[in-house]
């Protein structure tokens, strides 16, 4: 999903400022500011990116495993997110 956001930002000709695209937080802010706020990318789809980020952090750093249902939801949302991003970058 991270790379899909980067592709959308490149498509929108958004140039990173001070390395803002180097972190997940920076990508999240750039997604909201440059693609969601102007109405180019769907709000609900961008929220899936934020949920996936949270789930990834829990999986990476928490001692409690991510529940299977939550992981399955993240996979489903990631597929939808990448499809939306692919559709966006396919438009001229």
N, C-alpha and C positions, 0 to 999 in steps of 0.2 A: 504494500500500500504506500509505503514511503516513496518508493521509486515512481509509483503512479502519480503521486502528488507532484514530484519533481518534474515529471513529463508534462503535466498540465501547466505548471508554472512556466516551463520553457515554451510551450505552445502559446501561452498568453504573453510571451515576451517580457516576463517579469525577471528582472535582474536582481540577484541577491545583494543585500547591503550588509556589510560587515560580517559576512559568513553566516547569515541567518538561516541558510539552508543546510547547515552542517549538523543540526541537532533535530530531534523529533519535535521539541517545543518550537523551534524556529520554523519548521515546516508547517506545524499546526497553525501558527500565527499567520504565516504567509498564505496558507490555504484560505483562512477566514477573511483576511484583509483583501487579497487580490482576486479571489475566485467566488467565494460565497457571498460576501457583502455586496458586490456588484450584480449578483444574481446569475453568474455564469455557471456555478456548480451548485447542486441541490444541498440545502441545509441538512436534511435528514441523512443524506449520504456522508456528509462531512462529519456528522456526529458519530457515525459508525467508525470513522477513523480514530476519533478521540477515545471511543470505547475500546477499540482494539489496542490502542496504545496503553491504556490502563491495564487491560488483561495481560499484555506482554510484560509490563512491569511486575505485575503480581507473579506471573509465571517465572520470571527471571530472578526475582529478589525475595519473594515470600516463601516461608517454609511450608505453607499450606498449598497443595496443588489446586490448579484451576479446575472447577467442576466440569465434567464432560459436557453438560448442556451448554455451559457458557463458552467453552472452547468451540463447540459445534456452531453456536450462534456467531462467534467471531469469524469462523471460516466462511460461513454463508454470507455474512456482511462484507467480508473481504472480497469475495467473488463478485458481489454486486457493485462494490466500490470500484474494482478494477474494470468492470464492464462499463460503468459510467465514465471513468477516466478515459478508457479506450475510445468510447464514442465521442467524447469531447475532442481529443487530439486528432481524431479522424476528420473533423470538420475543418474546412479551410479558414 
